[in-house]
Amino acid sequence: MKSIVLSSLILLACACNNQPTNKVDVDMIDNPATASNPTAESKNTTEMTFETMDHNFGDIIEGQSVEKTYYFTNTGKNPLLIDRCDVTCGCTVPSFPKTPIAPGEKGAIKVVFNSSGKSGLNNKTVTVFANVKDGNMVLKFTANVIVVPTKN
């Protein structure tokens, strides 16, 4: 018990020695949603408008890798910050801007689909998590993977 109290006092003394702190600005964590207004939007959200959010690769041969670049514009009033892109399986690899996209600026998300081990119609999604109204946007693509028999 004495060691817990002593440790707490030491931590408290260290915290109060006027050392610089990593102060978090309240605007960085703005979340106006409440129980009475769960859909309230943050003043830091923006809008992301894609040229297209869906793509059909058509027929491809099993083992082939194909790619699609989804172009977008920050059509909102705040910088666009893309946190991450989640995919439905490891066969799909997205790459996206890691720096803020200013209002009016354009950007791109490149998606590569590796059809190795896939066959038939494949419907895949890429969920883009960003500071947009709903928190994410979903890109989609399809590919019909044709398995070519090997000759023995």
C-alpha positions as CSV (number, residue, x, y, z in Angstrom):
1,M,0.0,0.0,0.0
2,K,2.8,2.4,0.9
3,S,4.6,1.7,-2.4
4,I,1.4,2.5,-4.4
5,V,0.9,5.8,-2.6
6,L,4.6,6.7,-3.0
7,S,4.5,5.8,-6.7
8,S,1.4,8.0,-7.2
9,L,3.1,10.9,-5.4
10,I,6.2,10.5,-7.6
11,L,4.1,10.5,-10.8
12,L,2.1,13.5,-9.6
13,A,5.3,15.4,-8.8
14,C,6.7,14.6,-12.2
15,A,3.6,15.7,-14.0
16,C,3.7,19.0,-12.2
17,N,7.2,20.1,-13.0
18,N,6.2,22.4,-15.8
19,Q,7.6,20.2,-18.5
20,P,6.1,20.7,-22.0
21,T,3.1,18.5,-22.7
22,N,1.6,17.2,-25.9
23,K,-1.5,19.3,-25.5
24,V,-4.4,18.0,-27.6
25,D,-6.4,20.8,-29.2
26,V,-10.2,20.3,-28.6
27,D,-10.7,20.8,-32.4
28,M,-8.7,17.6,-33.0
29,I,-11.3,15.5,-31.1
30,D,-14.4,17.4,-32.0
31,N,-17.3,15.0,-31.7
32,P,-20.6,16.8,-31.3
33,A,-22.8,13.6,-31.4
34,T,-24.8,13.1,-28.2
35,A,-27.5,10.7,-27.1
36,S,-30.1,13.3,-28.0
37,N,-28.5,14.1,-31.3
38,P,-26.4,11.1,-32.5
39,T,-26.1,12.3,-36.1
40,A,-24.5,15.6,-35.3
41,E,-21.6,16.2,-37.6
42,S,-18.1,17.4,-36.6
43,K,-17.1,20.7,-38.0
44,N,-13.9,19.0,-39.2
45,T,-15.7,16.7,-41.7
46,T,-15.4,17.3,-45.5
47,E,-16.8,15.8,-48.7
48,M,-15.1,13.4,-51.0
49,T,-16.4,13.0,-54.5
50,F,-15.3,10.1,-56.7
51,E,-15.4,10.1,-60.5
52,T,-16.6,6.5,-60.2
53,M,-17.0,4.2,-57.2
54,D,-17.6,1.0,-59.1
55,H,-15.5,-0.8,-61.8
56,N,-15.9,-4.0,-63.8
57,F,-12.6,-5.6,-65.0
58,G,-14.6,-8.1,-67.1
59,D,-13.0,-11.4,-67.9
60,I,-9.4,-11.9,-66.7
61,I,-7.2,-15.0,-66.6
62,E,-6.6,-16.6,-63.2
63,G,-3.2,-15.5,-61.9
64,Q,-3.4,-12.1,-63.6
65,S,-3.1,-8.9,-61.6
66,V,-5.2,-5.9,-62.6
67,E,-5.4,-2.4,-61.2
68,K,-7.9,0.4,-61.1
69,T,-7.3,4.0,-60.0
70,Y,-10.3,5.7,-58.4
71,Y,-9.9,9.4,-58.7
72,F,-11.6,11.8,-56.2
73,T,-11.8,15.5,-55.4
74,N,-12.1,17.0,-51.9
75,T,-15.4,18.9,-52.6
76,G,-15.7,20.0,-48.9
77,K,-14.5,23.0,-46.9
78,N,-11.9,21.2,-44.7
79,P,-8.7,19.2,-45.5
80,L,-9.5,15.6,-46.3
81,L,-7.7,13.0,-44.2
82,I,-7.8,9.3,-45.2
83,D,-7.1,7.1,-42.2
84,R,-7.0,3.7,-43.9
85,C,-8.5,1.5,-46.6
86,D,-9.9,-1.9,-45.5
87,V,-10.3,-4.7,-48.1
88,T,-12.4,-7.8,-48.2
89,C,-9.4,-10.1,-48.7
90,G,-5.6,-10.2,-49.1
91,C,-6.0,-10.5,-52.9
92,T,-6.7,-6.7,-53.0
93,V,-4.1,-4.1,-52.1
94,P,-5.0,-0.4,-52.0
95,S,-2.7,2.5,-51.9
96,F,-3.9,6.0,-50.9
97,P,-2.6,9.5,-50.0
98,K,-1.2,9.7,-46.5
99,T,-1.1,13.5,-46.4
100,P,-4.1,15.9,-46.2
101,I,-5.9,16.8,-49.4
102,A,-6.9,20.5,-49.4
103,P,-10.4,21.6,-50.4
104,G,-10.6,21.6,-54.2
105,E,-7.6,19.3,-54.7
106,K,-7.7,15.9,-56.4
107,G,-6.3,12.6,-55.2
108,A,-6.3,8.9,-56.2
109,I,-6.7,5.5,-54.6
110,K,-5.0,2.7,-56.6
111,V,-6.4,-0.8,-56.1
112,V,-4.5,-3.9,-57.3
113,F,-6.4,-7.2,-57.5
114,N,-4.4,-10.4,-57.8
115,S,-6.6,-13.2,-59.2
116,S,-4.2,-16.1,-58.2
117,G,-6.3,-18.8,-56.7
118,K,-9.6,-17.1,-57.6
119,S,-12.2,-18.4,-60.1
120,G,-15.5,-17.2,-61.3
121,L,-17.2,-13.9,-60.5
122,N,-15.4,-12.0,-57.8
123,N,-17.1,-9.0,-56.1
124,K,-14.7,-7.0,-53.9
125,T,-14.9,-3.8,-51.8
126,V,-12.5,-1.3,-50.5
127,T,-13.8,0.7,-47.5
128,V,-12.1,4.1,-47.4
129,F,-12.1,5.6,-43.8
130,A,-11.8,9.3,-43.8
131,N,-13.2,12.5,-42.2
132,V,-16.3,12.4,-44.3
133,K,-19.9,12.7,-43.1
134,D,-20.5,8.9,-42.6
135,G,-16.9,8.1,-41.7
136,N,-16.3,6.0,-44.7
137,M,-17.0,5.4,-48.4
138,V,-17.1,2.1,-50.2
139,L,-15.4,1.4,-53.6
140,K,-16.4,-1.7,-55.5
141,F,-15.1,-3.8,-58.3
142,T,-15.9,-7.1,-60.0
143,A,-13.9,-9.5,-62.1
144,N,-14.8,-12.7,-63.8
145,V,-11.7,-14.9,-63.3
146,I,-11.4,-17.6,-65.9
147,V,-9.3,-20.6,-65.1
148,V,-7.4,-21.9,-68.2
149,P,-6.7,-25.6,-68.0
150,T,-3.0,-26.5,-68.2
151,K,-1.8,-29.0,-70.8
152,N,-0.1,-32.2,-69.4
